[in-house]
């Protein structure tokens, strides 16, 4: 299934940001994503946010974007 233009652009944008944020990690999307998700949990903790709630909200945004 091909990504639509919006999804493709978003994927390319976050990939570039992740490469900049994790230059020492191997070129393996699963490893980079895992590191980023762990760091986002630290970010949520530092700001006293519920990671689970934010993740649920993000999933809703993702579904909305996929349907357009």
C-alpha positions as a LaTeX table, in Angstrom:
\begin{tabular}{lrrr}
\hline
Residue & $x$ (\AA) & $y$ (\AA) & $z$ (\AA) \\
\hline
Unk1 & 0.00 & 0.00 & 0.00 \\
Unk2 & 1.54 & 3.29 & $-1.10$ \\
Unk3 & 1.47 & 6.25 & 1.20 \\
Unk4 & $-0.50$ & 9.28 & 0.10 \\
Unk5 & 1.45 & 12.51 & $-0.39$ \\
Unk6 & 0.71 & 13.82 & 3.10 \\
Unk7 & 1.76 & 10.58 & 4.81 \\
Unk8 & 4.85 & 10.28 & 2.62 \\
Unk9 & 5.94 & 13.83 & 3.40 \\
Unk10 & 5.34 & 13.32 & 7.12 \\
Unk11 & 7.31 & 10.07 & 7.08 \\
Unk12 & 10.20 & 11.72 & 5.24 \\
Unk13 & 10.17 & 14.71 & 7.62 \\
Unk14 & 10.28 & 12.59 & 10.77 \\
Unk15 & 12.90 & 10.30 & 9.26 \\
Unk16 & 15.20 & 13.26 & 8.67 \\
Unk17 & 14.62 & 14.53 & 12.22 \\
Unk18 & 15.29 & 11.08 & 13.67 \\
Unk19 & 18.50 & 10.71 & 11.67 \\
Unk20 & 19.65 & 14.06 & 13.10 \\
Unk21 & 18.61 & 13.10 & 16.63 \\
Unk22 & 20.18 & 9.63 & 16.57 \\
Unk23 & 23.21 & 9.81 & 14.27 \\
Unk24 & 25.08 & 7.05 & 16.11 \\
Unk25 & 22.36 & 4.43 & 15.82 \\
Unk26 & 22.43 & 1.86 & 13.02 \\
Unk27 & 20.39 & 2.56 & 9.90 \\
Unk28 & 17.56 & 0.38 & 11.18 \\
Unk29 & 14.10 & 1.96 & 11.44 \\
Unk30 & 12.98 & $-0.37$ & 14.26 \\
Unk31 & 15.98 & 0.53 & 16.42 \\
Unk32 & 15.59 & 4.27 & 15.76 \\
Unk33 & 11.85 & 4.19 & 16.44 \\
Unk34 & 12.39 & 2.26 & 19.68 \\
Unk35 & 14.97 & 4.80 & 20.88 \\
Unk36 & 12.69 & 7.71 & 19.99 \\
Unk37 & 9.67 & 6.20 & 21.73 \\
Unk38 & 11.72 & 5.60 & 24.86 \\
Unk39 & 12.93 & 9.20 & 24.80 \\
Unk40 & 9.38 & 10.46 & 24.27 \\
Unk41 & 8.39 & 8.62 & 27.45 \\
Unk42 & 11.15 & 10.53 & 29.29 \\
Unk43 & 9.86 & 13.75 & 27.73 \\
Unk44 & 6.32 & 12.99 & 28.92 \\
Unk45 & 7.60 & 12.24 & 32.43 \\
Unk46 & 9.61 & 15.47 & 32.53 \\
Unk47 & 6.48 & 17.44 & 31.63 \\
Unk48 & 4.15 & 15.39 & 33.82 \\
Unk49 & 2.14 & 14.18 & 30.87 \\
Unk50 & 0.45 & 10.83 & 30.45 \\
Unk51 & 2.34 & 9.10 & 27.67 \\
Unk52 & $-0.55$ & 6.68 & 27.25 \\
Unk53 & $-3.08$ & 9.50 & 26.84 \\
Unk54 & $-0.86$ & 11.39 & 24.41 \\
Unk55 & $-0.26$ & 8.20 & 22.42 \\
Unk56 & $-4.02$ & 7.60 & 22.23 \\
Unk57 & $-4.56$ & 11.16 & 21.04 \\
Unk58 & $-1.79$ & 10.74 & 18.46 \\
Unk59 & $-3.40$ & 7.58 & 17.16 \\
Unk60 & $-6.62$ & 9.53 & 16.63 \\
Unk61 & $-4.71$ & 12.19 & 14.66 \\
Unk62 & $-2.99$ & 9.45 & 12.64 \\
Unk63 & $-6.32$ & 7.82 & 11.76 \\
Unk64 & $-7.77$ & 11.20 & 10.74 \\
Unk65 & $-4.78$ & 11.92 & 8.53 \\
Unk66 & $-4.93$ & 8.46 & 6.95 \\
Unk67 & $-8.60$ & 8.94 & 6.05 \\
Unk68 & $-8.04$ & 12.20 & 4.16 \\
\hline
\end{tabular}
